[in-house]
Amino acid sequence: MRFSKHLPFFRDVLLFSLSAFGGPQGQLGMMIKSFVEKKPYISLKDLVNINAFCQLMPGATITQTVSLVGYRQGGVWVAIITLLIWTTPAVLLMSALSFVLSSNNLSILQHLRFVQPMALGFLAFASIKTYAMIDTKQKWFIVFVSALVTYALFKTPWVFPIVLLCGGLMGSIGKPAASLQRAVTSRLRLFPILLFAILFLLAGFLSEAARKDSWKNRTPFNVFENMYRFGSIVFGGADVLIPVMYNQYVVRPETERIKRTNKDVISIDRNAFLSASGVVRAIPGPAFSISAFIGGMAMSDRGWGHQMLGCFLAATGIFLPTFLLVIFFYPFWENIQQYGRVQNTMAGVNAAVVGIMTASIIYLFKDTVTSFVDKPILDTILFFAVFCSTFFLLYYTRISAPLIALGCLLLGFL
């Protein structure tokens, strides 16, 4: 790998990681602006295709999408560097939060109130752009049904993979497209899936042994195993991960059974956890970086060295399995797409993605309008002004996504 060849791409990933506010909904729109329009590293069709594939996988969807964009640029090593660049800023911020958490230190949240309308602007931009791929009545039908089901079951964790699978099934109905003349020959790699399985079994074994035998330094093993398990099995992104973590670290330790049989279980203060879950949605980067906060808090009673170790182990534990899974399965995904029936299926999946995005913006707007009922009219005007400005700047100008994010941040502080 010629490292210097990819420096412009790494620089753009870094800019993206420092300005990607608004969670996965807004971040996909920023990816379209940064990696499709401003610098054409990938086509819109391929980006949506990759995002659809990642939504079918457990773990952090946008992190996987960004990593696969890097993978397409230069293979596994470029993907690894891309993953590190993308996750590091958010992980450092959430690690720092575990050191300095207090009510006074969270006052910055009031200055981030324009992040949400900005994220909705990016989501609207992404939705409009992806509608260009909807060119048949069948695809429009899939968009409509997907949007309807997603809106009705928006808070159900399994709605996204189920809608995507159903969209693929509906897309596969009918005459198959012509198979590609040149077969994709992406090489399948066994090492990622073997490493994934070995770490999964080893982490579980050591964590259970540490619990049963009451090891003095059991917490690092428990932290890594917990996060590795979450990264391996959680579908639906941070909206599912955060409630799962809340139950694991706030609710479960307070139950009578755990108090009686497992006194050394990892426990996080409720107010601290809720504060962190608010902060992680207000900073750029992946929301899965809340894992670094959990790891730091879990080991905060042993000194700053152990606390830093906790942050590192937790972040590594949650991002590593999701990366290994997509690196193993993506070449297989590429290889099978040469067939006409699979192309039809992917067209249906991509139409379902458009439906999900449409439902997301409608649902989030509904929640926003409801929240403004008791607020001053000026807040409502400013919210919609930022939303409209973000959308029109993205759609009608070549202003980069990081500059728009910076402008919204400055507006919040002003």
C-alpha positions in Angstrom: 0.0 0.0 0.0 1.4 3.4 -1.0 0.4 5.4 2.0 1.1 8.8 0.4 -1.4 8.0 -2.4 -4.2 7.9 0.1 -3.3 11.0 2.2 -6.0 13.2 0.5 -8.7 10.5 1.3 -7.4 10.2 5.0 -7.5 14.0 5.3 -11.2 14.1 4.1 -12.1 11.3 6.5 -10.5 13.3 9.4 -12.5 16.4 8.4 -15.6 14.2 8.2 -15.0 12.7 11.7 -14.6 16.2 13.2 -17.8 17.5 11.7 -20.2 14.5 11.4 -22.9 15.6 13.9 -26.4 14.4 14.1 -26.1 10.6 14.4 -26.4 8.1 11.5 -29.3 9.9 9.8 -27.4 13.1 9.3 -24.1 11.5 8.8 -25.2 9.6 5.7 -26.1 12.9 4.2 -22.7 14.3 5.1 -21.1 11.3 3.5 -22.9 12.0 0.2 -21.8 15.6 0.3 -18.2 14.8 1.3 -17.4 11.5 -0.6 -19.8 11.5 -3.5 -20.2 15.1 -4.6 -17.3 17.2 -3.3 -14.7 14.4 -3.8 -16.0 11.5 -5.9 -14.4 8.7 -4.0 -17.5 6.5 -4.6 -20.8 6.7 -6.6 -24.1 7.4 -4.9 -25.4 4.0 -5.9 -22.5 2.2 -4.5 -22.6 4.2 -1.2 -26.3 3.5 -0.7 -25.6 -0.2 -1.6 -22.8 -0.4 1.0 -25.0 1.4 3.6 -27.8 -1.1 3.0 -25.4 -4.0 3.4 -24.1 -2.6 6.7 -27.6 -2.1 8.0 -28.1 -5.9 7.7 -25.0 -6.4 9.9 -24.7 -6.0 13.6 -22.8 -3.1 15.0 -22.2 0.5 14.1 -23.6 1.0 10.7 -22.0 4.3 9.7 -18.7 3.2 11.1 -18.9 0.1 8.9 -20.0 2.2 5.9 -17.0 4.6 6.3 -14.6 1.6 6.7 -15.9 0.0 3.5 -15.4 3.2 1.6 -11.8 3.0 2.7 -11.7 -0.6 1.8 -12.8 0.2 -1.8 -10.0 2.8 -1.9 -7.1 0.5 -1.1 -8.0 -2.7 0.6 -7.9 -3.9 4.2 -5.0 -1.6 5.5 -6.7 1.5 4.1 -9.9 0.4 5.8 -8.1 -0.1 9.1 -6.6 3.4 9.0 -10.0 4.8 7.9 -11.6 3.1 10.9 -9.0 4.6 13.3 -9.3 8.1 11.9 -13.1 8.0 12.0 -13.5 6.7 15.5 -10.6 8.3 17.4 -11.9 11.9 17.9 -15.3 10.7 19.4 -13.5 8.1 21.5 -11.1 10.7 22.9 -14.0 13.0 23.7 -16.1 10.4 25.5 -13.0 9.1 27.3 -12.3 12.7 28.5 -15.9 12.9 29.7 -15.4 9.9 32.0 -12.6 12.0 33.7 -14.3 15.3 34.0 -18.0 14.5 34.3 -19.9 17.0 36.4 -23.0 19.1 35.9 -21.0 22.2 35.3 -19.0 20.6 32.5 -22.1 19.6 30.6 -23.3 23.2 30.2 -21.9 23.1 26.7 -24.9 21.2 25.6 -27.0 24.3 25.5 -24.7 25.7 22.8 -25.4 22.6 20.5 -29.1 23.2 20.0 -28.7 23.8 16.3 -27.1 20.4 15.7 -30.5 18.7 15.5 -31.9 20.9 12.7 -28.6 20.7 10.9 -28.8 16.9 11.0 -32.3 17.0 9.7 -31.1 19.2 6.8 -28.5 16.6 5.9 -31.0 13.8 6.1 -33.5 15.7 3.8 -30.6 16.3 1.4 -29.7 12.6 1.4 -33.3 11.6 0.9 -33.8 13.9 -2.1 -30.5 12.7 -3.7 -31.3 9.0 -3.3 -34.8 9.5 -5.0 -32.9 9.7 -8.3 -32.4 5.9 -8.1 -36.1 5.3 -7.9 -37.1 4.8 -11.6 -39.8 2.1 -11.7 -43.2 1.7 -10.2 -42.1 -1.4 -8.3 -39.3 0.7 -6.6 -41.8 3.5 -5.7 -44.1 0.9 -4.2 -41.2 -0.5 -2.1 -40.3 3.0 -1.0 -43.9 3.7 0.1 -44.4 0.4 2.0 -41.0 0.7 3.6 -41.6 4.3 4.8 -45.0 3.3 6.1 -43.8 0.3 8.1 -40.7 2.1 9.4 -42.7 5.1 10.6 -45.2 2.9 12.4 -42.5 0.8 14.1 -39.8 3.4 14.3 -38.8 2.5 17.9 -38.7 -1.3 17.3 -35.1 -2.4 17.2 -35.6 -5.0 14.4 -37.6 -2.8 12.1 -34.6 -1.7 9.9 -33.2 -5.1 9.0 -36.7 -6.6 8.6 -37.7 -3.7 6.2 -34.5 -4.2 4.2 -35.0 -7.9 3.9 -38.6 -7.5 2.8 -37.5 -4.8 0.3 -35.0 -7.2 -1.1 -37.7 -10.0 -1.4 -40.1 -7.6 -3.2 -37.3 -6.4 -5.5 -36.5 -10.0 -6.5 -40.0 -10.6 -7.9 -40.2 -10.2 -11.6 -37.9 -10.7 -14.6 -34.2 -10.9 -13.5 -31.8 -8.3 -14.8 -29.0 -9.3 -17.1 -26.1 -10.8 -15.3 -22.9 -8.8 -15.5 -20.4 -9.8 -18.2 -17.4 -9.5 -16.0 -17.6 -11.4 -12.7 -16.5 -9.6 -9.5 -13.5 -11.5 -8.2 -13.1 -10.1 -4.7 -11.1 -12.5 -2.6 -12.7 -14.0 0.5 -10.5 -13.7 3.6 -10.9 -16.3 6.3 -8.6 -14.5 8.8 -11.2 -11.8 9.9 -13.9 -14.4 10.7 -11.5 -16.7 12.5 -10.1 -13.8 14.6 -13.7 -12.7 15.3 -14.7 -16.2 16.5 -11.5 -16.7 18.6 -11.8 -13.4 20.3 -15.5 -13.9 21.0 -14.9 -17.3 22.6 -11.7 -16.2 24.5 -13.3 -13.0 25.8 -16.4 -14.9 27.1 -14.2 -17.6 28.7 -11.9 -15.2 30.5 -14.8 -12.9 31.6 -16.7 -15.8 33.1 -13.6 -17.3 34.7 -12.9 -13.9 36.3 -16.4 -13.6 37.6 -16.6 -17.1 39.0 -13.2 -17.1 40.7 -13.5 -13.4 41.8 -10.2 -12.3 40.2 -8.8 -9.2 41.7 -8.4 -7.5 38.3 -11.6 -8.9 36.7 -13.0 -5.6 35.5 -10.9 -5.2 32.4 -11.9 -8.7 31.2 -15.6 -8.0 31.9 -15.4 -4.6 30.1 -13.9 -6.0 27.0 -16.2 -9.0 26.9 -19.3 -6.9 27.4 -18.4 -4.5 24.6 -17.3 -7.2 22.2 -20.6 -9.0 22.7 -22.5 -5.7 22.1 -20.6 -5.0 18.9 -21.3 -8.6 17.7 -25.0 -8.9 18.3 -26.6 -5.5 18.5 -28.7 -4.6 15.4 -30.2 -1.1 14.9 -27.3 1.1 15.8 -27.0 3.4 18.8 -30.8 3.7 19.3 -30.7 0.0 20.4 -27.2 0.0 21.9 -27.8 2.7 24.5 -31.0 1.1 26.0 -29.1 -2.2 26.1 -26.2 -0.6 28.0 -28.6 1.2 30.3 -30.2 -2.1 31.3 -26.7 -3.7 31.7 -25.0 -1.0 33.7 -27.8 0.9 35.5 -30.8 -1.3 35.9 -29.3 -4.8 36.3 -26.8 -3.9 39.1 -29.7 -2.6 41.3 -31.7 -5.8 41.2 -31.8 -7.9 44.4 -30.4 -11.0 42.7 -27.3 -9.2 41.4 -26.8 -7.4 44.7 -26.9 -10.7 46.5 -24.8 -12.9 44.1 -22.6 -10.5 42.1 -21.6 -7.5 44.2 -18.6 -6.6 42.0 -20.7 -6.2 38.8 -20.0 -3.1 36.7 -22.4 -0.3 37.8 -22.8 3.2 36.3 -24.6 6.0 38.1 -27.9 6.7 36.4 -27.5 10.5 36.0 -23.9 10.0 34.7 -25.1 7.5 32.1 -28.0 9.7 30.9 -25.7 12.7 30.7 -23.2 10.7 28.6 -26.0 9.4 26.3 -26.9 13.1 25.7 -23.3 14.2 25.1 -22.6 11.3 22.6 -25.4 12.5 20.4 -24.2 16.0 20.5 -20.6 15.4 19.4 -19.3 14.4 15.9 -18.5 10.8 15.1 -20.0 7.4 16.0 -22.4 7.2 18.9 -20.9 3.8 19.7 -18.1 5.8 21.2 -20.2 5.9 24.4 -18.4 2.6 25.1 -15.2 4.5 26.0 -17.1 6.5 28.6 -18.5 3.2 30.1 -15.1 1.6 30.2 -13.5 4.7 31.8 -16.2 4.9 34.5 -16.0 1.2 35.2 -12.3 1.5 36.1 -12.3 5.1 37.5 -11.7 3.9 41.1 -8.2 2.5 40.3 -6.4 5.6 39.1 -6.0 7.4 35.8 -3.9 4.7 34.2 -6.5 2.0 34.7 -9.2 4.4 33.6 -7.4 5.1 30.3 -7.0 1.3 29.9 -10.8 0.9 30.5 -11.6 3.5 27.8 -9.2 1.8 25.3 -10.5 -1.8 26.0 -14.1 -0.7 25.7 -13.7 1.2 22.5 -11.6 -1.6 20.9 -14.1 -4.2 22.1 -17.1 -2.6 20.5 -15.6 -1.5 17.1 -13.4 -4.5 16.4 -16.1 -7.2 15.9 -18.2 -5.0 13.6 -15.2 -4.2 11.5 -14.1 -7.9 11.3 -17.6 -9.0 10.3 -18.0 -6.5 7.4 -14.5 -7.1 6.1 -15.2 -10.9 5.9 -18.7 -10.7 4.4 -18.4 -7.7 2.1 -16.3 -9.6 -0.6 -18.9 -12.3 -0.6 -21.6 -9.6 -1.0 -19.6 -8.1 -4.0 -19.2 -11.5 -5.6 -22.9 -12.5 -5.6 -24.0 -9.1 -7.1 -23.0 -10.1 -10.6 -26.2 -12.2 -10.9 -29.3 -10.7 -12.3 -31.7 -11.9 -9.6 -29.3 -10.5 -6.9 -29.2 -7.2 -8.8 -33.0 -7.1 -8.6 -32.8 -7.9 -4.9 -30.3 -5.1 -4.3 -32.5 -2.6 -6.2 -35.3 -3.5 -3.8 -33.0 -3.2 -0.7 -31.8 0.3 -2.0 -35.5 1.4 -2.5 -36.2 0.2 1.1 -33.2 2.4 2.3 -34.9 5.4 0.6 -38.1 4.5 2.4 -36.4 4.3 5.8 -34.8 7.7 5.2 -38.1 9.2 4.3 -39.8 7.8 7.4 -36.9 8.9 9.6 -37.2 12.5 8.6 -41.0 12.5 9.0 -40.7 10.9 12.4 -38.0 13.2 13.6 -39.9 16.2 12.4 -43.0 15.1 14.2 -41.0 14.7 17.4 -39.5 18.1 16.9 -42.8 19.9 16.3 -44.2 18.3 19.4 -41.2 19.4 21.5 -41.8 23.1 20.4 -45.4 23.3 21.8 -44.3 25.0 25.0 -41.3 26.8 23.7 -41.0 30.5 22.5 -41.9 31.1 18.9 -38.4 32.4 18.2 -36.9 28.9 19.0 -39.2 27.4 16.4 -38.3 30.0 13.8 -34.6 29.5 14.4 -34.9 25.7 14.2 -36.6 25.8 10.8 -34.3 28.5 9.5 -31.3 26.4 10.3 -32.9 23.3 8.8 -33.8 25.1 5.5 -30.5 26.9 5.3 -28.6 23.6 5.7 -30.6 21.9 3.0 -30.3 24.7 0.5 -26.6 25.2 1.1 -26.1 21.5 0.5 -28.3 21.2 -2.5 -27.5 24.5 -4.4 -23.9 25.3 -3.4 -20.5 23.5 -3.2 -19.9 24.5 0.4 -18.4 21.6 2.2 -20.2 19.7 4.9 -17.6 20.5 7.6 -18.0 24.2 7.0 -21.8 24.0 7.4 -21.3 22.0 10.6 -18.9 24.6 11.9 -21.3 27.4 11.0 -24.1 25.8 13.0 -21.8 25.3 16.0 -20.7 29.0 15.9 -24.4 30.0 15.6 -25.1 28.0 18.8 -22.4 29.7 20.7 -23.4 33.1 19.5 
